[in-house]
């Protein structure tokens, strides 16, 4: 499984961050507060990593 960059630390281009934010907002509107989000649910796969993790 891959670990993807955080959308808030400046490692992704601004237009991509805007698209991620818009997708997150649409998910929340469609599925409510329990909807999957990029930062907490999709950018980091479940489990642990040897050598640390981004959070």
PDBQT receptor file of N, H, CA, C and O in Angstrom, charges set to zero:
ATOM      1  N   UNK A   1       0.839  -1.183   0.000  1.00  0.00    +0.000 N 
ATOM      2  CA  UNK A   1       0.000   0.000   0.000  1.00  0.00    +0.000 C 
ATOM      3  C   UNK A   1       0.882   1.244   0.000  1.00  0.00    +0.000 C 
ATOM      4  O   UNK A   1       1.976   1.258   0.564  1.00  0.00    +0.000 OA
ATOM      5  N   UNK A   2       0.378   2.269  -0.640  1.00  0.00    +0.000 N 
ATOM      6  H   UNK A   2      -0.511   2.257  -1.098  1.00  0.00    +0.000 HD
ATOM      7  CA  UNK A   2       1.119   3.528  -0.723  1.00  0.00    +0.000 C 
ATOM      8  C   UNK A   2       0.635   4.509   0.323  1.00  0.00    +0.000 C 
ATOM      9  O   UNK A   2      -0.531   4.499   0.717  1.00  0.00    +0.000 OA
ATOM     10  N   UNK A   3       1.551   5.355   0.767  1.00  0.00    +0.000 N 
ATOM     11  H   UNK A   3       2.498   5.363   0.447  1.00  0.00    +0.000 HD
ATOM     12  CA  UNK A   3       1.217   6.466   1.639  1.00  0.00    +0.000 C 
ATOM     13  C   UNK A   3       1.341   7.728   0.802  1.00  0.00    +0.000 C 
ATOM     14  O   UNK A   3       2.361   7.937   0.146  1.00  0.00    +0.000 OA
ATOM     15  N   UNK A   4       0.316   8.569   0.814  1.00  0.00    +0.000 N 
ATOM     16  H   UNK A   4      -0.513   8.399   1.346  1.00  0.00    +0.000 HD
ATOM     17  CA  UNK A   4       0.298   9.770  -0.008  1.00  0.00    +0.000 C 
ATOM     18  C   UNK A   4       0.532  11.012   0.835  1.00  0.00    +0.000 C 
ATOM     19  O   UNK A   4       0.328  11.006   2.049  1.00  0.00    +0.000 OA
ATOM     20  N   UNK A   5       0.954  12.060   0.182  1.00  0.00    +0.000 N 
ATOM     21  H   UNK A   5       1.120  12.065  -0.804  1.00  0.00    +0.000 HD
ATOM     22  CA  UNK A   5       1.294  13.312   0.864  1.00  0.00    +0.000 C 
ATOM     23  C   UNK A   5       0.087  13.939   1.545  1.00  0.00    +0.000 C 
ATOM     24  O   UNK A   5      -1.047  13.820   1.081  1.00  0.00    +0.000 OA
ATOM     25  N   UNK A   6       0.367  14.619   2.672  1.00  0.00    +0.000 N 
ATOM     26  H   UNK A   6       1.289  14.716   3.049  1.00  0.00    +0.000 HD
ATOM     27  CA  UNK A   6      -0.657  15.423   3.338  1.00  0.00    +0.000 C 
ATOM     28  C   UNK A   6      -1.006  16.573   2.418  1.00  0.00    +0.000 C 
ATOM     29  O   UNK A   6      -0.138  17.098   1.722  1.00  0.00    +0.000 OA
ATOM     30  N   UNK A   7      -2.261  16.967   2.408  1.00  0.00    +0.000 N 
ATOM     31  H   UNK A   7      -2.967  16.540   2.974  1.00  0.00    +0.000 HD
ATOM     32  CA  UNK A   7      -2.702  18.078   1.560  1.00  0.00    +0.000 C 
ATOM     33  C   UNK A   7      -2.454  19.428   2.214  1.00  0.00    +0.000 C 
ATOM     34  O   UNK A   7      -2.685  20.460   1.585  1.00  0.00    +0.000 OA
ATOM     35  N   UNK A   8      -1.993  19.450   3.451  1.00  0.00    +0.000 N 
ATOM     36  H   UNK A   8      -1.805  18.612   3.962  1.00  0.00    +0.000 HD
ATOM     37  CA  UNK A   8      -1.860  20.722   4.160  1.00  0.00    +0.000 C 
ATOM     38  C   UNK A   8      -0.424  21.127   4.463  1.00  0.00    +0.000 C 
ATOM     39  O   UNK A   8      -0.209  22.157   5.102  1.00  0.00    +0.000 OA
ATOM     40  N   UNK A   9       0.554  20.362   4.033  1.00  0.00    +0.000 N 
ATOM     41  H   UNK A   9       0.379  19.525   3.515  1.00  0.00    +0.000 HD
ATOM     42  CA  UNK A   9       1.924  20.714   4.404  1.00  0.00    +0.000 C 
ATOM     43  C   UNK A   9       2.720  21.348   3.271  1.00  0.00    +0.000 C 
ATOM     44  O   UNK A   9       3.928  21.542   3.405  1.00  0.00    +0.000 OA
ATOM     45  N   UNK A  10       2.073  21.672   2.170  1.00  0.00    +0.000 N 
ATOM     46  H   UNK A  10       1.091  21.515   2.062  1.00  0.00    +0.000 HD
ATOM     47  CA  UNK A  10       2.750  22.349   1.082  1.00  0.00    +0.000 C 
ATOM     48  C   UNK A  10       3.508  21.427   0.138  1.00  0.00    +0.000 C 
ATOM     49  O   UNK A  10       4.208  21.912  -0.751  1.00  0.00    +0.000 OA
ATOM     50  N   UNK A  11       3.390  20.110   0.303  1.00  0.00    +0.000 N 
ATOM     51  H   UNK A  11       2.822  19.716   1.025  1.00  0.00    +0.000 HD
ATOM     52  CA  UNK A  11       4.102  19.200  -0.588  1.00  0.00    +0.000 C 
ATOM     53  C   UNK A  11       3.337  18.930  -1.877  1.00  0.00    +0.000 C 
ATOM     54  O   UNK A  11       3.917  18.455  -2.854  1.00  0.00    +0.000 OA
ATOM     55  N   UNK A  12       2.059  19.224  -1.889  1.00  0.00    +0.000 N 
ATOM     56  H   UNK A  12       1.588  19.610  -1.095  1.00  0.00    +0.000 HD
ATOM     57  CA  UNK A  12       1.254  19.058  -3.090  1.00  0.00    +0.000 C 
ATOM     58  C   UNK A  12       1.013  20.429  -3.728  1.00  0.00    +0.000 C 
ATOM     59  O   UNK A  12       0.993  21.442  -3.029  1.00  0.00    +0.000 OA
ATOM     60  N   UNK A  13       0.832  20.465  -5.047  1.00  0.00    +0.000 N 
ATOM     61  H   UNK A  13       0.848  19.642  -5.615  1.00  0.00    +0.000 HD
ATOM     62  CA  UNK A  13       0.537  21.735  -5.716  1.00  0.00    +0.000 C 
ATOM     63  C   UNK A  13      -0.803  22.308  -5.245  1.00  0.00    +0.000 C 
ATOM     64  O   UNK A  13      -1.738  21.562  -4.953  1.00  0.00    +0.000 OA
ATOM     65  N   UNK A  14      -0.883  23.620  -5.176  1.00  0.00    +0.000 N 
ATOM     66  H   UNK A  14      -0.123  24.226  -5.413  1.00  0.00    +0.000 HD
ATOM     67  CA  UNK A  14      -2.087  24.309  -4.706  1.00  0.00    +0.000 C 
ATOM     68  C   UNK A  14      -3.355  23.892  -5.461  1.00  0.00    +0.000 C 
ATOM     69  O   UNK A  14      -4.388  23.695  -4.821  1.00  0.00    +0.000 OA
ATOM     70  N   UNK A  15      -3.323  23.746  -6.805  1.00  0.00    +0.000 N 
ATOM     71  H   UNK A  15      -2.484  23.906  -7.325  1.00  0.00    +0.000 HD
ATOM     72  CA  UNK A  15      -4.545  23.330  -7.495  1.00  0.00    +0.000 C 
ATOM     73  C   UNK A  15      -5.020  21.931  -7.061  1.00  0.00    +0.000 C 
ATOM     74  O   UNK A  15      -6.223  21.677  -6.995  1.00  0.00    +0.000 OA
ATOM     75  N   UNK A  16      -4.092  21.044  -6.773  1.00  0.00    +0.000 N 
ATOM     76  H   UNK A  16      -3.115  21.250  -6.827  1.00  0.00    +0.000 HD
ATOM     77  CA  UNK A  16      -4.468  19.709  -6.318  1.00  0.00    +0.000 C 
ATOM     78  C   UNK A  16      -5.061  19.761  -4.911  1.00  0.00    +0.000 C 
ATOM     79  O   UNK A  16      -6.029  19.059  -4.622  1.00  0.00    +0.000 OA
ATOM     80  N   UNK A  17      -4.494  20.578  -4.046  1.00  0.00    +0.000 N 
ATOM     81  H   UNK A  17      -3.707  21.149  -4.282  1.00  0.00    +0.000 HD
ATOM     82  CA  UNK A  17      -5.035  20.752  -2.699  1.00  0.00    +0.000 C 
ATOM     83  C   UNK A  17      -6.470  21.291  -2.782  1.00  0.00    +0.000 C 
ATOM     84  O   UNK A  17      -7.342  20.857  -2.029  1.00  0.00    +0.000 OA
ATOM     85  N   UNK A  18      -6.709  22.228  -3.691  1.00  0.00    +0.000 N 
ATOM     86  H   UNK A  18      -6.001  22.581  -4.302  1.00  0.00    +0.000 HD
ATOM     87  CA  UNK A  18      -8.057  22.780  -3.863  1.00  0.00    +0.000 C 
ATOM     88  C   UNK A  18      -9.033  21.695  -4.316  1.00  0.00    +0.000 C 
ATOM     89  O   UNK A  18     -10.175  21.657  -3.856  1.00  0.00    +0.000 OA
ATOM     90  N   UNK A  19      -8.590  20.812  -5.217  1.00  0.00    +0.000 N 
ATOM     91  H   UNK A  19      -7.663  20.842  -5.590  1.00  0.00    +0.000 HD
ATOM     92  CA  UNK A  19      -9.457  19.714  -5.676  1.00  0.00    +0.000 C 
ATOM     93  C   UNK A  19      -9.745  18.733  -4.547  1.00  0.00    +0.000 C 
ATOM     94  O   UNK A  19     -10.870  18.252  -4.410  1.00  0.00    +0.000 OA
ATOM     95  N   UNK A  20      -8.731  18.436  -3.737  1.00  0.00    +0.000 N 
ATOM     96  H   UNK A  20      -7.817  18.827  -3.848  1.00  0.00    +0.000 HD
ATOM     97  CA  UNK A  20      -8.919  17.532  -2.592  1.00  0.00    +0.000 C 
ATOM     98  C   UNK A  20      -9.905  18.145  -1.608  1.00  0.00    +0.000 C 
ATOM     99  O   UNK A  20     -10.809  17.464  -1.123  1.00  0.00    +0.000 OA
ATOM    100  N   UNK A  21      -9.734  19.423  -1.314  1.00  0.00    +0.000 N 
ATOM    101  H   UNK A  21      -9.000  19.976  -1.707  1.00  0.00    +0.000 HD
ATOM    102  CA  UNK A  21     -10.651  20.108  -0.388  1.00  0.00    +0.000 C 
ATOM    103  C   UNK A  21     -12.083  20.093  -0.919  1.00  0.00    +0.000 C 
ATOM    104  O   UNK A  21     -13.021  19.864  -0.155  1.00  0.00    +0.000 OA
ATOM    105  N   UNK A  22     -12.259  20.333  -2.212  1.00  0.00    +0.000 N 
ATOM    106  H   UNK A  22     -11.496  20.519  -2.832  1.00  0.00    +0.000 HD
ATOM    107  CA  UNK A  22     -13.597  20.320  -2.803  1.00  0.00    +0.000 C 
ATOM    108  C   UNK A  22     -14.195  18.917  -2.720  1.00  0.00    +0.000 C 
ATOM    109  O   UNK A  22     -15.382  18.771  -2.431  1.00  0.00    +0.000 OA
ATOM    110  N   UNK A  23     -13.391  17.889  -2.970  1.00  0.00    +0.000 N 
ATOM    111  H   UNK A  23     -12.426  18.008  -3.205  1.00  0.00    +0.000 HD
ATOM    112  CA  UNK A  23     -13.875  16.509  -2.875  1.00  0.00    +0.000 C 
ATOM    113  C   UNK A  23     -14.277  16.184  -1.440  1.00  0.00    +0.000 C 
ATOM    114  O   UNK A  23     -15.330  15.592  -1.204  1.00  0.00    +0.000 OA
ATOM    115  N   UNK A  24     -13.420  16.578  -0.468  1.00  0.00    +0.000 N 
ATOM    116  H   UNK A  24     -12.564  17.059  -0.661  1.00  0.00    +0.000 HD
ATOM    117  CA  UNK A  24     -13.752  16.353   0.942  1.00  0.00    +0.000 C 
ATOM    118  C   UNK A  24     -15.080  17.022   1.317  1.00  0.00    +0.000 C 
ATOM    119  O   UNK A  24     -15.912  16.422   1.998  1.00  0.00    +0.000 OA
ATOM    120  N   UNK A  25     -15.268  18.258   0.871  1.00  0.00    +0.000 N 
ATOM    121  H   UNK A  25     -14.592  18.745   0.318  1.00  0.00    +0.000 HD
ATOM    122  CA  UNK A  25     -16.513  18.977   1.166  1.00  0.00    +0.000 C 
ATOM    123  C   UNK A  25     -17.717  18.268   0.549  1.00  0.00    +0.000 C 
ATOM    124  O   UNK A  25     -18.759  18.148   1.193  1.00  0.00    +0.000 OA
ATOM    125  N   UNK A  26     -17.584  17.798  -0.692  1.00  0.00    +0.000 N 
ATOM    126  H   UNK A  26     -16.737  17.895  -1.216  1.00  0.00    +0.000 HD
ATOM    127  CA  UNK A  26     -18.679  17.097  -1.358  1.00  0.00    +0.000 C 
ATOM    128  C   UNK A  26     -19.003  15.788  -0.639  1.00  0.00    +0.000 C 
ATOM    129  O   UNK A  26     -20.172  15.425  -0.513  1.00  0.00    +0.000 OA
ATOM    130  N   UNK A  27     -17.974  15.078  -0.166  1.00  0.00    +0.000 N 
ATOM    131  H   UNK A  27     -17.025  15.373  -0.268  1.00  0.00    +0.000 HD
ATOM    132  CA  UNK A  27     -18.200  13.834   0.577  1.00  0.00    +0.000 C 
ATOM    133  C   UNK A  27     -18.979  14.103   1.857  1.00  0.00    +0.000 C 
ATOM    134  O   UNK A  27     -19.897  13.359   2.202  1.00  0.00    +0.000 OA
ATOM    135  N   UNK A  28     -18.611  15.164   2.553  1.00  0.00    +0.000 N 
ATOM    136  H   UNK A  28     -17.865  15.768   2.272  1.00  0.00    +0.000 HD
ATOM    137  CA  UNK A  28     -19.292  15.507   3.795  1.00  0.00    +0.000 C 
ATOM    138  C   UNK A  28     -20.751  15.882   3.536  1.00  0.00    +0.000 C 
ATOM    139  O   UNK A  28     -21.637  15.478   4.288  1.00  0.00    +0.000 OA
ATOM    140  N   UNK A  29     -21.002  16.652   2.478  1.00  0.00    +0.000 N 
ATOM    141  H   UNK A  29     -20.281  16.980   1.867  1.00  0.00    +0.000 HD
ATOM    142  CA  UNK A  29     -22.383  17.023   2.143  1.00  0.00    +0.000 C 
ATOM    143  C   UNK A  29     -23.215  15.802   1.763  1.00  0.00    +0.000 C 
ATOM    144  O   UNK A  29     -24.385  15.704   2.133  1.00  0.00    +0.000 OA
ATOM    145  N   UNK A  30     -22.612  14.875   1.026  1.00  0.00    +0.000 N 
ATOM    146  H   UNK A  30     -21.661  14.955   0.725  1.00  0.00    +0.000 HD
ATOM    147  CA  UNK A  30     -23.353  13.712   0.549  1.00  0.00    +0.000 C 
ATOM    148  C   UNK A  30     -23.526  12.628   1.615  1.00  0.00    +0.000 C 
ATOM    149  O   UNK A  30     -24.579  11.995   1.695  1.00  0.00    +0.000 OA
ATOM    150  N   UNK A  31     -22.491  12.417   2.432  1.00  0.00    +0.000 N 
ATOM    151  H   UNK A  31     -21.636  12.931   2.366  1.00  0.00    +0.000 HD
ATOM    152  CA  UNK A  31     -22.500  11.283   3.359  1.00  0.00    +0.000 C 
ATOM    153  C   UNK A  31     -22.514  11.669   4.832  1.00  0.00    +0.000 C 
ATOM    154  O   UNK A  31     -22.582  10.794   5.695  1.00  0.00    +0.000 OA
ATOM    155  N   UNK A  32     -22.450  12.952   5.133  1.00  0.00    +0.000 N 
ATOM    156  H   UNK A  32     -22.395  13.662   4.432  1.00  0.00    +0.000 HD
ATOM    157  CA  UNK A  32     -22.472  13.398   6.521  1.00  0.00    +0.000 C 
ATOM    158  C   UNK A  32     -21.086  13.436   7.147  1.00  0.00    +0.000 C 
ATOM    159  O   UNK A  32     -20.072  13.236   6.477  1.00  0.00    +0.000 OA
ATOM    160  N   UNK A  33     -21.071  13.695   8.436  1.00  0.00    +0.000 N 
ATOM    161  H   UNK A  33     -21.894  13.857   8.980  1.00  0.00    +0.000 HD
ATOM    162  CA  UNK A  33     -19.813  13.893   9.156  1.00  0.00    +0.000 C 
ATOM    163  C   UNK A  33     -18.945  12.643   9.211  1.00  0.00    +0.000 C 
ATOM    164  O   UNK A  33     -17.740  12.746   9.441  1.00  0.00    +0.000 OA
ATOM    165  N   UNK A  34     -19.527  11.469   9.005  1.00  0.00    +0.000 N 
ATOM    166  H   UNK A  34     -20.506  11.386   8.817  1.00  0.00    +0.000 HD
ATOM    167  CA  UNK A  34     -18.751  10.225   9.059  1.00  0.00    +0.000 C 
ATOM    168  C   UNK A  34     -18.164   9.820   7.705  1.00  0.00    +0.000 C 
ATOM    169  O   UNK A  34     -17.626   8.720   7.574  1.00  0.00    +0.000 OA
ATOM    170  N   UNK A  35     -18.259  10.680   6.710  1.00  0.00    +0.000 N 
ATOM    171  H   UNK A  35     -18.696  11.574   6.816  1.00  0.00    +0.000 HD
ATOM    172  CA  UNK A  35     -17.733  10.375   5.384  1.00  0.00    +0.000 C 
ATOM    173  C   UNK A  35     -16.212  10.237   5.427  1.00  0.00    +0.000 C 
ATOM    174  O   UNK A  35     -15.534  10.879   6.229  1.00  0.00    +0.000 OA
ATOM    175  N   UNK A  36     -15.703   9.393   4.552  1.00  0.00    +0.000 N 
ATOM    176  H   UNK A  36     -16.254   8.872   3.900  1.00  0.00    +0.000 HD
ATOM    177  CA  UNK A  36     -14.247   9.243   4.439  1.00  0.00    +0.000 C 
ATOM    178  C   UNK A  36     -13.651  10.556   3.950  1.00  0.00    +0.000 C 
ATOM    179  O   UNK A  36     -14.227  11.228   3.095  1.00  0.00    +0.000 OA
ATOM    180  N   UNK A  37     -12.507  10.914   4.491  1.00  0.00    +0.000 N 
ATOM    181  H   UNK A  37     -12.039  10.368   5.186  1.00  0.00    +0.000 HD
ATOM    182  CA  UNK A  37     -11.811  12.124   4.072  1.00  0.00    +0.000 C 
ATOM    183  C   UNK A  37     -10.403  11.791   3.632  1.00  0.00    +0.000 C 
ATOM    184  O   UNK A  37      -9.852  10.760   4.018  1.00  0.00    +0.000 OA
ATOM    185  N   UNK A  38      -9.823  12.658   2.830  1.00  0.00    +0.000 N 
ATOM    186  H   UNK A  38     -10.271  13.495   2.516  1.00  0.00    +0.000 HD
ATOM    187  CA  UNK A  38      -8.472  12.410   2.301  1.00  0.00    +0.000 C 
ATOM    188  C   UNK A  38      -7.432  12.313   3.406  1.00  0.00    +0.000 C 
ATOM    189  O   UNK A  38      -6.686  11.336   3.476  1.00  0.00    +0.000 OA
ATOM    190  N   UNK A  39      -7.380  13.331   4.280  1.00  0.00    +0.000 N 
ATOM    191  H   UNK A  39      -7.986  14.125   4.223  1.00  0.00    +0.000 HD
ATOM    192  CA  UNK A  39      -6.311  13.397   5.281  1.00  0.00    +0.000 C 
ATOM    193  C   UNK A  39      -6.299  12.197   6.227  1.00  0.00    +0.000 C 
ATOM    194  O   UNK A  39      -5.266  11.550   6.398  1.00  0.00    +0.000 OA
ATOM    195  N   UNK A  40      -7.429  11.903   6.831  1.00  0.00    +0.000 N 
ATOM    196  H   UNK A  40      -8.268  12.429   6.692  1.00  0.00    +0.000 HD
ATOM    197  CA  UNK A  40      -7.433  10.888   7.867  1.00  0.00    +0.000 C 
ATOM    198  C   UNK A  40      -7.713   9.477   7.398  1.00  0.00    +0.000 C 
ATOM    199  O   UNK A  40      -7.340   8.517   8.073  1.00  0.00    +0.000 OA
ATOM    200  N   UNK A  41      -8.368   9.331   6.243  1.00  0.00    +0.000 N 
ATOM    201  H   UNK A  41      -8.670  10.111   5.694  1.00  0.00    +0.000 HD
ATOM    202  CA  UNK A  41      -8.799   8.004   5.813  1.00  0.00    +0.000 C 
ATOM    203  C   UNK A  41      -8.107   7.483   4.559  1.00  0.00    +0.000 C 
ATOM    204  O   UNK A  41      -7.893   6.278   4.432  1.00  0.00    +0.000 OA
ATOM    205  N   UNK A  42      -7.759   8.361   3.642  1.00  0.00    +0.000 N 
ATOM    206  H   UNK A  42      -7.934   9.341   3.745  1.00  0.00    +0.000 HD
ATOM    207  CA  UNK A  42      -7.275   7.885   2.351  1.00  0.00    +0.000 C 
ATOM    208  C   UNK A  42      -5.789   8.101   2.094  1.00  0.00    +0.000 C 
ATOM    209  O   UNK A  42      -5.187   7.330   1.347  1.00  0.00    +0.000 OA
ATOM    210  N   UNK A  43      -5.181   9.116   2.683  1.00  0.00    +0.000 N 
ATOM    211  H   UNK A  43      -5.669   9.742   3.291  1.00  0.00    +0.000 HD
ATOM    212  CA  UNK A  43      -3.774   9.374   2.376  1.00  0.00    +0.000 C 
ATOM    213  C   UNK A  43      -2.837   8.412   3.091  1.00  0.00    +0.000 C 
ATOM    214  O   UNK A  43      -1.726   8.168   2.620  1.00  0.00    +0.000 OA
ATOM    215  N   UNK A  44      -3.270   7.864   4.221  1.00  0.00    +0.000 N 
ATOM    216  H   UNK A  44      -4.172   8.062   4.603  1.00  0.00    +0.000 HD
ATOM    217  CA  UNK A  44      -2.424   6.950   4.996  1.00  0.00    +0.000 C 
ATOM    218  C   UNK A  44      -3.160   5.625   5.148  1.00  0.00    +0.000 C 
ATOM    219  O   UNK A  44      -4.240   5.588   5.738  1.00  0.00    +0.000 OA
ATOM    220  N   UNK A  45      -2.598   4.538   4.628  1.00  0.00    +0.000 N 
ATOM    221  H   UNK A  45      -1.721   4.568   4.149  1.00  0.00    +0.000 HD
ATOM    222  CA  UNK A  45      -3.254   3.240   4.770  1.00  0.00    +0.000 C 
ATOM    223  C   UNK A  45      -3.206   2.763   6.218  1.00  0.00    +0.000 C 
ATOM    224  O   UNK A  45      -2.370   3.225   6.995  1.00  0.00    +0.000 OA
ATOM    225  N   UNK A  46      -4.093   1.845   6.584  1.00  0.00    +0.000 N 
ATOM    226  H   UNK A  46      -4.771   1.470   5.952  1.00  0.00    +0.000 HD
ATOM    227  CA  UNK A  46      -4.087   1.336   7.956  1.00  0.00    +0.000 C 
ATOM    228  C   UNK A  46      -2.800   0.567   8.252  1.00  0.00    +0.000 C 
ATOM    229  O   UNK A  46      -2.145   0.048   7.348  1.00  0.00    +0.000 OA
ATOM    230  N   UNK A  47      -2.461   0.506   9.515  1.00  0.00    +0.000 N 
ATOM    231  H   UNK A  47      -2.993   0.927  10.249  1.00  0.00    +0.000 HD
ATOM    232  CA  UNK A  47      -1.269  -0.220   9.928  1.00  0.00    +0.000 C 
ATOM    233  C   UNK A  47      -0.175   0.707  10.407  1.00  0.00    +0.000 C 
ATOM    234  O   UNK A  47      -0.420   1.881  10.685  1.00  0.00    +0.000 OA
ATOM    235  N   UNK A  48       1.007   0.192  10.501  1.00  0.00    +0.000 N 
ATOM    236  H   UNK A  48       1.207  -0.762  10.275  1.00  0.00    +0.000 HD
ATOM    237  CA  UNK A  48       2.140   0.989  10.958  1.00  0.00    +0.000 C 
ATOM    238  C   UNK A  48       3.301   0.789  10.016  1.00  0.00    +0.000 C 
ATOM    239  O   UNK A  48       3.310  -0.148   9.218  1.00  0.00    +0.000 OA
ATOM    240  N   UNK A  49       4.285   1.673  10.107  1.00  0.00    +0.000 N 
ATOM    241  H   UNK A  49       4.278   2.434  10.755  1.00  0.00    +0.000 HD
ATOM    242  CA  UNK A  49       5.460   1.644   9.235  1.00  0.00    +0.000 C 
ATOM    243  C   UNK A  49       6.724   1.637  10.086  1.00  0.00    +0.000 C 
ATOM    244  O   UNK A  49       6.808   2.338  11.094  1.00  0.00    +0.000 OA
ATOM    245  N   UNK A  50       7.680   0.861   9.683  1.00  0.00    +0.000 N 
ATOM    246  H   UNK A  50       7.612   0.291   8.864  1.00  0.00    +0.000 HD
ATOM    247  CA  UNK A  50       8.981   0.873  10.340  1.00  0.00    +0.000 C 
ATOM    248  C   UNK A  50       9.639   2.187   9.951  1.00  0.00    +0.000 C 
ATOM    249  O   UNK A  50       9.681   2.524   8.768  1.00  0.00    +0.000 OA
ATOM    250  N   UNK A  51      10.141   2.918  10.899  1.00  0.00    +0.000 N 
ATOM    251  H   UNK A  51      10.107   2.643  11.860  1.00  0.00    +0.000 HD
ATOM    252  CA  UNK A  51      10.800   4.180  10.617  1.00  0.00    +0.000 C 
ATOM    253  C   UNK A  51       9.901   5.382  10.768  1.00  0.00    +0.000 C 
ATOM    254  O   UNK A  51      10.317   6.500  10.469  1.00  0.00    +0.000 OA
ATOM    255  N   UNK A  52       8.687   5.185  11.222  1.00  0.00    +0.000 N 
ATOM    256  H   UNK A  52       8.349   4.276  11.465  1.00  0.00    +0.000 HD
ATOM    257  CA  UNK A  52       7.836   6.334  11.500  1.00  0.00    +0.000 C 
ATOM    258  C   UNK A  52       6.660   6.454  10.566  1.00  0.00    +0.000 C 
ATOM    259  O   UNK A  52       6.440   5.613   9.694  1.00  0.00    +0.000 OA
ATOM    260  N   UNK A  53       5.914   7.509  10.765  1.00  0.00    +0.000 N 
ATOM    261  H   UNK A  53       6.093   8.192  11.473  1.00  0.00    +0.000 HD
ATOM    262  CA  UNK A  53       4.747   7.789   9.937  1.00  0.00    +0.000 C 
ATOM    263  C   UNK A  53       4.578   9.305   9.867  1.00  0.00    +0.000 C 
ATOM    264  O   UNK A  53       5.151  10.026  10.683  1.00  0.00    +0.000 OA
ATOM    265  N   UNK A  54       3.799   9.798   8.903  1.00  0.00    +0.000 N 
ATOM    266  H   UNK A  54       3.333   9.212   8.239  1.00  0.00    +0.000 HD
ATOM    267  CA  UNK A  54       3.681  11.237   8.725  1.00  0.00    +0.000 C 
ATOM    268  C   UNK A  54       2.949  11.984   9.842  1.00  0.00    +0.000 C 
ATOM    269  O   UNK A  54       3.122  13.195   9.975  1.00  0.00    +0.000 OA
ATOM    270  N   UNK A  55       2.146  11.300  10.639  1.00  0.00    +0.000 N 
ATOM    271  H   UNK A  55       2.006  10.315  10.531  1.00  0.00    +0.000 HD
ATOM    272  CA  UNK A  55       1.372  12.055  11.611  1.00  0.00    +0.000 C 
ATOM    273  C   UNK A  55       2.085  12.209  12.935  1.00  0.00    +0.000 C 
ATOM    274  O   UNK A  55       1.550  12.827  13.856  1.00  0.00    +0.000 OA
TER     275      UNK A  55
